[in-house]
Amino acid sequence: MRLDRDDRIEERHLRAVRRVDKPCRLLRIWRRSPYADVRAAAIHKLRDQPALEYIACHERMEDLRCEAVRKLSDRALLTVTAESDESENVRHIARRKLADKERWDAACMDEEAERALTMILEHIAWLDHLATGQEDSQEWW
């Protein structure tokens, strides 16, 4: 019975993320929710750079920091993150953003890099689904 109640609470939090567009409300949901998917959806929906900077510096979960760093545009913070973050994945994303290599060339990838890119794209699609409630769209592939 406990799992059913938790699932309902998590779904209610996700509906709140879908309804909210104000950065301060999304930041509050990120800070207060005990559910990683809800927190990830709030970060995915955020566009406010100071809020993303705060999350990139203060979040403890690596996956959530990765999502915040992926959306950052402040080159100074990206440089610091690329050099000193404790997570190799977060540092890699920051270095990638600094290099301005937003496009991935599949012809230059080995099998492992192609598999990593596929996982990243699937994760972004899942976050988009959580944040918007809409089913996956093939348009951005």
Salt bridges, closest charged atoms under 4 A:
GLU11 OE2 - ARG18 NH1 3.15
ASP21 OD1 - LYS45 NZ 3.40
GLU59 OE1 - ARG39 NH2 2.74
GLU67 OE2 - HIS44 ND1 3.08
GLU67 OE2 - ARG70 NH2 2.72
ASP85 OD2 - ARG65 NH2 3.10
GLU88 OE1 - ARG91 NH2 2.50
GLU88 OE2 - ARG95 NH2 2.95
ASP100 OD1 - ARG75 NH1 3.65
GLU111 OE2 - ARG115 NH1 3.61
ASP128 OD1 - HIS44 NE2 3.34
